[in-house]
Amino acid sequence: MPATFLLALTLNAGYNAALVAVGAALLGIAAGSAGAFLFLRKRALVSDAVAHATLPGIGIAFIVMVLLGGDGRNLFGLMVGSAVSAGLGLLLVDWISRRTRLAEDAAIGAVLSVFFGFGIVLLTVIQTMSRGQQAGLESFLLGSTAGMLMQDAVVVAAGGALAVAAVVLLRRPMTLVAFDPDFALASGIPVRRVDLAMMGLVMGVTVIGLKLVGLILIVAMLIIPAVTARFWTDRTDRVVLAAGALGGVAAYVGAALSASAPNLPTGPIIVVVAFAAFLVSLLFAPGRGVLASALRRRRFKLRVHRRQGLLALAHGEPILDQLTLAVLRREGLIREDGVATEEGRALAAKALRDERRWQVARTIYQDEAISGRYDVLTAIETVLTRDQIAAIDARIGGPALVAGGA
């Protein structure tokens, strides 16, 4: 399998497999970047409603094409039907949330359940039809490339490329609306139209990804890359770029894995790869990862123990906490017998003096910008100027010596 996977990864596993991989990558880039705008706009649930609203359109398009004497499984026709159905679902969610007292999440829940239930009924009816080659139509639920024809792969690849182009063209207004809709409105940007364009882009990505990922799993392709990217950066433009890159890589690697092992379904594998990237980011991202957060808490805890230990030395109080003793010993501030070193006495005196300085500073400077920054650990030199500290020292007198032990 590793050799086959390498061939698929380098686009040498066959023309159809290469086309599917490229199409999946384009779809992943479009889904990740479009989903980033949705995620930043805090409307991630809308993608779920749009995805589930495509199912009735698939069923109706199949029936119409069969009645007209065509192939009911024609991908382009099914995509047109799903787009119409998803568009109706999107407009219905917007109408309900604007014209009634229902919140958007309630409207999404209603549209999602009704459309999906109606779609399941249509699929059940289709299974009883005597013509139309309805076998495999349920693959649109979870996606499948096993029966994908060359023209189907071309449609997916072309649609993914168009979606990427749309993201590039609309990135500026969508970024502004996603980041600060009030400022966008004040700047003359039609926020509602941009919102609809954003939803339309999500609908397009959903429709394109039906054959590859399926209507259930396409939601993961829209949201997981954006959430993953958010762990690595705070800047909106970088979140969009990183989400698109992560979505493209996950889709490409997932398609290559699926091509190297024919029994592995493409859509679920793509989602699993995307989730693996999310899990790595959740654990190891330097800013927001679990490990980084645990290290920050650990460092903060050690700083608190160090500060409390120094104040105890300054007051001549016994130190009983073992972690505090370990911190002070590791920094050479006390000896093994608990007696303060020369450096420890100096730092203890400064800690006590800074406490008194802060007490005076809070009476002199009562504004939140200064007094509000006192958190025991913040150095006073980072908040006040030298002249301000000198004025405070003139009030409290010269520094006192610390003799103490532990």
C-alpha positions in Angstrom: 0.0 0.0 0.0 2.8 2.6 0.7 4.1 2.2 -2.9 0.5 2.6 -4.3 -0.1 5.6 -2.0 3.1 7.2 -3.3 2.0 6.6 -6.9 -1.4 8.2 -6.1 0.2 11.1 -4.3 2.4 11.9 -7.3 -0.5 11.6 -9.7 0.8 8.4 -11.2 -2.0 6.0 -10.2 -4.0 6.5 -13.4 -5.6 9.4 -15.3 -8.9 9.1 -13.5 -7.4 8.8 -10.0 -5.2 11.9 -10.8 -8.2 13.9 -12.0 -10.2 12.9 -8.9 -7.2 13.9 -6.7 -6.8 17.3 -8.4 -10.6 17.9 -8.3 -10.7 16.9 -4.6 -7.8 19.3 -3.9 -9.6 22.2 -5.6 -12.8 21.3 -3.8 -10.9 21.2 -0.5 -9.4 24.7 -1.1 -12.8 26.1 -2.0 -14.5 24.4 0.9 -11.9 25.4 3.5 -11.7 29.1 2.4 -15.5 29.5 2.0 -16.1 27.7 5.3 -13.6 30.1 7.0 -15.9 33.1 6.1 -18.8 31.2 7.4 -16.9 30.3 10.6 -15.7 33.8 11.2 -19.3 35.1 10.6 -20.5 32.6 13.3 -22.9 31.0 11.0 -21.4 27.5 10.7 -24.8 25.8 11.2 -26.0 27.3 7.9 -23.7 24.9 6.0 -25.5 22.0 7.6 -28.9 23.3 6.5 -27.6 23.9 3.0 -26.1 20.5 2.7 -29.2 18.7 3.9 -31.5 20.8 1.7 -29.8 19.4 -1.4 -31.3 15.9 -0.9 -34.8 16.7 -2.2 -33.3 18.4 -5.3 -31.3 15.2 -6.0 -34.4 13.1 -5.9 -36.6 15.4 -7.9 -33.8 15.9 -10.6 -33.5 12.1 -10.9 -37.2 11.6 -11.4 -37.5 14.5 -13.9 -34.5 13.2 -15.9 -36.0 9.6 -16.0 -39.4 10.9 -17.0 -37.7 12.9 -19.9 -36.1 9.7 -21.0 -32.5 10.5 -19.9 -30.1 9.0 -17.5 -31.3 9.7 -14.0 -27.8 9.6 -12.6 -26.3 12.3 -14.8 -24.1 14.2 -12.4 -24.7 17.6 -14.0 -28.4 17.3 -13.8 -28.3 16.1 -10.2 -26.1 19.0 -9.3 -28.5 21.5 -10.9 -31.4 19.9 -9.0 -29.5 20.0 -5.7 -28.5 23.6 -6.3 -32.1 24.7 -6.8 -33.2 22.8 -3.7 -30.4 24.1 -1.6 -31.1 27.6 -2.8 -34.7 27.3 -1.8 -33.6 26.0 1.6 -31.2 28.9 2.0 -33.8 31.5 1.1 -36.3 29.8 3.4 -33.9 30.0 6.4 -33.3 33.7 5.6 -37.0 34.4 5.3 -37.9 32.6 8.5 -35.2 34.3 10.5 -36.0 37.8 9.2 -39.8 37.7 9.0 -40.7 35.7 12.1 -39.7 35.6 15.8 -37.7 32.5 15.4 -33.9 32.7 15.8 -31.7 31.6 12.9 -30.7 28.3 14.7 -34.4 27.4 15.0 -35.0 28.2 11.3 -32.0 26.1 10.4 -33.3 23.2 12.4 -36.7 23.3 10.9 -35.5 23.6 7.3 -32.8 21.0 7.8 -35.1 18.3 9.2 -38.0 19.0 6.8 -35.9 19.0 3.6 -33.8 16.0 4.6 -36.9 14.0 5.6 -38.6 14.9 2.3 -35.4 13.8 0.5 -35.4 10.5 2.2 -39.0 9.9 1.2 -38.1 10.7 -2.5 -35.2 8.3 -2.4 -37.5 5.6 -1.1 -39.9 6.3 -3.9 -37.1 6.2 -6.4 -36.0 2.7 -5.2 -39.4 1.4 -6.3 -39.1 2.8 -9.9 -38.6 0.2 -12.6 -36.2 2.4 -14.7 -33.6 5.1 -14.3 -30.6 3.1 -12.9 -31.3 4.3 -9.4 -28.6 2.0 -7.9 -25.9 3.9 -6.1 -28.0 7.1 -5.8 -27.6 6.9 -2.0 -23.9 7.5 -2.5 -24.7 11.2 -2.5 -25.3 10.9 1.3 -21.6 9.9 2.1 -19.9 10.4 -1.3 -18.3 7.8 -3.6 -15.8 7.9 -6.4 -16.0 4.2 -7.2 -18.6 4.7 -10.0 -17.4 8.2 -11.0 -17.0 8.6 -14.8 -14.4 10.8 -16.5 -17.0 13.5 -17.2 -18.0 13.5 -13.6 -14.5 14.0 -12.4 -14.1 16.9 -14.9 -17.3 18.5 -13.5 -16.0 18.2 -10.0 -12.6 19.6 -10.9 -14.1 22.5 -13.0 -16.6 23.3 -10.3 -13.9 23.4 -7.6 -11.8 25.7 -9.8 -14.7 28.1 -10.3 -15.4 28.1 -6.5 -11.8 28.9 -5.8 -12.0 31.8 -8.3 -15.1 33.1 -6.6 -13.4 33.0 -3.2 -10.5 35.1 -4.7 -12.9 37.6 -6.3 -15.1 38.1 -3.2 -12.5 37.7 -0.5 -12.4 41.4 0.4 -16.1 42.2 1.1 -16.6 38.8 2.7 -13.6 39.3 5.0 -14.9 42.7 6.1 -18.4 41.4 6.6 -17.2 38.3 8.5 -14.9 40.3 10.7 -17.0 43.4 11.4 -20.4 43.6 9.8 -21.3 46.9 11.4 -18.2 48.6 10.1 -18.8 47.1 6.7 -22.4 48.5 6.7 -21.1 51.9 7.7 -18.5 51.7 4.8 -21.3 51.2 2.3 -21.0 47.5 1.7 -24.3 45.8 1.3 -24.0 43.3 4.1 -27.1 41.3 3.3 -26.1 40.8 -0.3 -22.6 39.8 0.8 -24.1 37.3 3.3 -26.3 35.9 0.5 -23.2 35.7 -1.8 -21.3 33.9 1.0 -24.2 31.5 1.5 -24.4 31.0 -2.3 -20.7 30.2 -2.4 -21.2 27.6 0.4 -24.1 26.2 -1.5 -22.0 25.9 -4.7 -19.2 24.1 -2.8 -21.8 21.8 -1.2 -23.3 20.9 -4.6 -19.8 20.3 -6.2 -18.8 18.1 -3.3 -21.9 15.9 -3.3 -20.4 13.1 -5.5 -17.0 13.2 -3.8 -17.8 13.8 -0.1 -21.5 13.5 0.2 -24.1 15.9 1.6 -23.5 14.8 5.2 -19.7 15.0 5.2 -19.4 18.2 3.1 -20.2 20.1 6.3 -17.0 18.8 7.8 -15.0 20.0 4.8 -16.5 23.4 5.3 -15.9 23.8 9.0 -13.0 21.6 10.1 -10.2 23.4 8.1 -11.4 26.8 9.3 -11.5 25.6 12.9 -8.0 24.1 12.5 -6.6 27.2 10.9 -8.0 29.3 13.8 -5.6 27.5 16.2 -2.6 28.9 14.3 -3.4 32.6 13.7 -5.5 35.5 14.9 -5.5 37.4 11.6 -8.6 37.0 9.4 -6.8 36.9 6.0 -4.4 34.2 7.3 -7.3 32.1 8.7 -8.9 32.1 5.2 -5.6 31.2 3.5 -4.7 28.6 6.0 -8.2 27.0 5.9 -8.0 26.8 2.1 -4.5 25.2 2.3 -5.5 22.7 4.9 -8.7 21.8 3.1 -6.8 21.3 -0.2 -4.1 19.1 1.5 -6.6 17.0 3.4 -8.7 16.4 0.3 -5.7 15.6 -1.9 -4.1 13.2 0.7 -7.5 11.6 1.4 -8.2 11.1 -2.4 -4.7 9.6 -2.7 -5.3 7.2 0.2 -8.6 6.2 -1.3 -7.0 5.5 -4.7 -4.3 3.4 -3.1 -6.8 1.2 -1.3 -10.0 0.7 -3.4 -12.1 -0.4 -0.4 -11.6 2.9 1.4 -14.4 5.4 0.6 -13.0 8.8 -0.5 -15.3 11.1 1.4 -14.9 9.7 4.9 -11.1 9.3 4.4 -10.9 13.0 3.4 -12.8 14.0 6.6 -10.6 11.7 8.7 -7.4 13.3 7.3 -8.9 16.8 8.0 -9.8 15.7 11.5 -6.2 14.4 12.0 -4.9 17.9 11.1 -7.5 19.4 13.5 -6.3 17.0 16.3 -2.7 17.9 15.8 -3.5 21.6 15.9 -5.7 21.1 19.0 -2.9 19.5 20.8 0.3 21.3 19.5 -0.6 24.7 18.1 1.8 27.2 19.7 -0.8 29.8 20.6 -4.1 28.0 21.3 -3.2 24.3 21.5 -3.8 22.2 24.6 -0.1 21.7 25.2 0.7 25.4 24.9 -2.2 26.3 27.2 -1.0 23.7 29.8 2.5 25.2 29.6 1.2 28.7 30.1 -0.8 27.6 33.1 2.3 25.9 34.5 4.5 28.9 34.0 1.9 31.2 35.5 1.6 28.9 38.5 5.4 28.9 39.0 5.5 32.7 38.8 2.8 32.9 41.5 4.7 30.6 43.8 7.9 32.5 43.1 6.3 35.8 44.0 4.6 34.5 47.1 7.9 32.9 48.2 9.8 36.1 47.8 7.1 38.0 49.8 7.3 35.4 52.5 11.1 35.8 52.7 10.6 39.6 52.9 8.2 39.3 55.8 10.3 36.6 57.5 7.5 34.1 57.3 8.2 30.3 57.1 7.6 28.7 53.6 5.7 25.5 53.9 4.6 24.9 50.4 6.9 22.3 48.7 6.5 23.7 45.2 7.4 27.2 46.4 10.5 25.9 48.1 11.4 23.9 44.9 11.0 27.0 42.7 13.2 29.2 45.0 15.8 26.5 45.3 16.0 26.0 41.6 16.6 29.7 41.0 19.2 29.8 43.7 17.1 32.2 45.9 17.3 30.0 49.0 19.8 27.3 50.1 18.9 23.7 50.8 18.4 24.5 54.4 15.8 27.2 53.5 18.0 30.2 54.3 17.7 33.0 51.7 20.8 33.7 49.6 22.1 37.2 48.9 20.2 37.2 45.6 17.1 35.9 47.2 17.2 38.7 49.9 17.6 41.3 47.2 14.7 40.1 45.1 12.6 39.7 48.2 13.3 43.3 49.2 12.3 44.4 45.7 9.1 42.3 45.7 8.1 43.9 49.0 9.0 47.4 47.7 7.0 46.8 44.5 4.0 45.9 46.6 4.2 49.1 48.5 4.8 51.0 45.2 1.6 49.5 43.8 -0.4 50.5 46.9 0.7 54.1 46.4 0.2 54.0 42.6 -3.4 52.9 43.0 -4.2 55.9 45.2 -2.4 58.3 42.8 -3.5 56.9 39.5 -7.1 55.8 39.9 -7.7 55.3 36.2 -8.2 51.7 35.0 -5.3 51.9 32.5 -2.8 51.9 35.3 -4.4 50.5 38.5 -6.2 47.9 36.5 -2.9 46.3 35.3 -1.9 45.3 38.8 -2.1 41.5 38.9 0.6 40.7 41.5 3.0 39.5 38.7 3.2 42.5 36.4 6.4 44.4 36.9 5.7 48.0 37.9 8.5 49.2 35.5 6.4 48.0 32.5 3.5 50.2 33.6 5.0 53.4 35.1 7.8 55.6 33.9 11.0 56.2 35.8 9.8 59.6 36.9 6.6 58.2 38.2 8.4 55.5 40.1 10.8 58.0 41.6 7.9 60.1 42.8 6.4 57.1 44.5 9.8 56.2 46.1 10.0 59.7 47.5 6.8 59.0 49.4 7.6 55.5 50.8 11.3 56.2 51.6 14.4 54.2 50.8 14.5 50.4 50.4 14.6 48.2 53.4 17.0 45.3 53.9 15.7 41.7 54.2 17.6 39.5 56.6 15.3 36.5 56.5 15.5 32.8 56.2 12.8 30.4 55.3 
